Amino acid sequence: MKQAPFRLQPVLELRRTEERAAAVASARAAQSALEAAERAELHETTLAAAVLPRSLPAGDFTAAMTLLRIAATDASDARAAAIASAQQAEAVRAEWTAAAQRTKALERLRERHREAQARAAAAAEERAVDDLVTGRAGRPTTEELPWTG
């Protein structure tokens, strides 16, 4: 008996491709978020390590304070970018999860299709055996009877 192909196989392959693409995008977004967090940490560590000398002329003190304020702004901006990058990575991961769920649903349909085909094949085989057995039982014997003359 010829098995009917799974008609949604092309859709399943498309879903698998989408899932793989979403997985790659998720990995990239996670890496980007990690790098942004490391940059923010570096800015914050550098800012925390900054120390002003005890005595500075007024102009140098003003310049140093301006540089520290710029460094603090940079650290704050880097932390905000890290938070935004982490949120983006989470959104991309959610897209990957959704793609995986769509793929899993089609895989379950394919599995049901295979099980239905297996049941149909087993039923066909059982009918063939039953037909063979009942066909022999209903036939008259073709043996010759001995001659008694």
C-alpha positions in Angstrom: 0.0 0.0 0.0 1.4 3.4 -1.0 1.8 5.8 1.9 0.4 9.3 1.4 3.0 12.0 2.0 2.6 14.5 4.8 1.0 17.4 2.9 2.3 20.0 5.3 6.0 18.9 5.0 7.0 22.1 3.0 5.4 24.2 5.8 7.2 22.2 8.4 10.5 22.8 6.6 9.8 26.5 6.5 9.0 26.6 10.2 12.2 24.7 11.0 14.2 27.3 8.9 12.4 30.1 10.7 13.2 28.5 14.0 16.9 28.2 13.1 17.0 31.8 12.0 15.3 32.9 15.2 17.8 30.9 17.3 20.8 32.6 15.5 19.2 36.0 16.0 18.6 35.2 19.7 22.3 34.1 20.2 23.5 37.3 18.5 21.2 39.5 20.6 22.3 37.7 23.8 26.0 38.2 22.8 25.3 41.9 22.0 23.6 42.3 25.4 26.5 40.7 27.2 29.0 43.0 25.4 26.9 46.1 26.2 26.8 45.0 29.9 30.6 44.6 29.9 31.1 48.0 28.4 28.8 49.6 31.0 30.7 47.8 33.7 34.0 49.1 32.3 32.7 52.6 32.3 31.4 52.4 35.8 34.6 50.8 37.1 36.7 53.5 35.4 34.5 56.2 36.9 34.7 54.7 40.4 38.5 54.6 40.1 38.9 58.2 39.2 40.5 60.3 42.0 41.1 64.0 42.0 44.4 65.3 43.3 44.1 67.2 46.6 45.3 70.5 45.3 44.6 71.8 41.8 44.5 75.2 40.4 40.9 76.5 39.8 41.0 76.0 36.0 42.4 72.4 36.3 39.8 71.6 39.0 37.0 72.8 36.7 38.3 70.8 33.8 38.7 67.7 36.0 35.1 68.0 37.3 33.9 68.5 33.7 35.7 65.4 32.6 34.3 63.4 35.6 30.8 64.6 34.7 31.3 63.5 31.1 32.6 60.1 32.3 29.5 59.8 34.6 27.2 60.6 31.7 29.0 58.1 29.5 28.7 55.4 32.2 25.0 56.2 32.6 24.5 56.1 28.8 26.4 52.8 28.6 24.2 51.3 31.4 21.0 52.5 29.6 22.2 50.9 26.4 23.0 47.7 28.2 19.5 47.6 29.7 17.9 48.3 26.3 20.1 45.6 24.7 19.1 43.1 27.4 15.4 43.9 26.8 15.9 43.5 23.0 17.6 40.1 23.6 14.6 39.0 25.7 12.2 40.0 22.9 14.2 38.1 20.3 14.4 35.1 22.6 10.6 35.2 22.9 10.3 35.2 19.1 12.6 32.2 19.0 10.3 30.5 21.6 7.2 31.2 19.5 8.9 29.9 16.3 9.9 26.7 18.2 6.3 26.3 19.4 5.0 26.6 15.8 7.5 24.1 14.6 6.6 21.7 17.4 2.9 21.9 16.6 3.6 20.9 13.0 5.9 18.1 14.1 3.1 16.7 16.3 0.8 16.8 13.3 3.3 14.9 11.2 3.7 12.3 13.9 -0.1 11.9 14.0 -0.1 11.5 10.3 2.6 8.8 10.5 0.7 7.0 13.3 -2.5 7.1 11.2 -0.6 5.6 8.2 0.8 2.9 10.4 -2.7 2.0 11.7 -4.1 2.0 8.2 -1.2 -0.3 7.0 -1.8 -2.7 9.9 -5.5 -2.7 9.3 -4.9 -3.4 5.6 -2.5 -6.3 6.4 -5.0 -7.7 8.9 -7.8 -7.6 6.2 -5.5 -9.3 3.7 -4.8 -12.1 6.2 -8.5 -12.4 7.0 -9.4 -12.6 3.3 -6.7 -15.2 2.8 -7.9 -17.4 5.7 -11.6 -17.0 4.9 -11.0 -17.6 1.2 -9.4 -21.0 2.0 -12.1 -22.1 4.3 -14.9 -21.5 1.9 -13.3 -23.3 -1.1 -14.2 -26.9 -1.8 -11.4 -29.4 -1.5 -9.8 -30.3 -4.8 -8.5 -33.7 -3.7 -9.5 -36.7 -5.6 -11.5 -39.3 -3.8 -10.2 -42.8 -4.0 -12.0 -45.1 -6.6 -14.1 -47.8 -5.2 -15.4 -49.8 -7.9 
